Amino acid sequence: MSQDAMKKAAAEAALAFVEPGMIIGIGTGSTANHFIDLLAGIKGKIDATVASSIASAERLKSHGIRVLDLNEAGQLSLYVDGADESTEHLHLVKGGGGALTREKIVAGASDKFVCIADDSKLVRTLGKFPLPIEVIPMARALVAREMVKMGGNPVLRQGFTTDNGNVILDIHNLTIMNPVEMEDRINRIPGVVTNGLFAIRPADVLILGGVGGVQTLI
Ligand SMILES: O=C[C@H](O)[C@H](O)[C@H](O)COP(=O)(O)O
């Protein structure tokens, strides 16, 4: 079974959380794309969606699925998105696709966050995947220096601009023993929009696709 097939299996399992008339928050990336494509098959069941990126909004619209602005949608019942890493406590690293800020906003506006991934994303300690930080461009060097003080090795994501017009620093070599504290500490650096740790508001459900089938952690 390929990694992509495992992602698709996790996305299929997440359909069980979709209830009639829902407005659903939609994440970004290859696993979220599987969910979008599967949601198209039951689009008559839902009211609308809110997208966490321009790319996901375009994919949803290409399937004829209604996409609302979060400000019109109000509180959402469900958010479905992928992750780059997760612990068994459902603390996540996200932002490999650079959509972390809008993802964190939509997740924050949702009652339930269902994270979908292949089981290679489950780790004991976060940090092997470089931690993305969205940064206001003029603060790039300041944030990089502060991250070096925290033991990280910041690398500017070359040629990449977020949907919000900012840059991404990917922080290598972090061993994140306390994700809640680290998320808060990084977010206090001036110029940081947000970082890719989802620990203050972790996922509520983690669905992992693997060779032996799908497992769900709550
Ligand atoms: O910015 C991107 C998102 O956080 C993605 O959810 C994350 O990078 C996982 O992506 P994929 O589903 O492609 O592995």
The ligand as a Gaussian input file, in Angstrom:
#p B3LYP/6-31G(d) Opt

LIG

0 1
 O        0.540000      23.711000       5.163000
 C        0.207000      22.550000       4.976000
 C       -0.525000      21.715000       5.918000
 O       -0.212000      21.956000       7.263000
 C       -0.596000      20.237000       5.614000
 O       -1.697000      19.764000       6.320000
 C        0.605000      19.426000       6.003000
 O        1.765000      19.960000       5.421000
 C        0.445000      17.944000       5.610000
 O        0.432000      17.846000       4.224000
 P        0.199000      16.475000       3.465000
 O       -1.214000      16.082000       3.725000
 O        0.444000      16.817000       2.018000
 O        1.174000      15.467000       3.994000

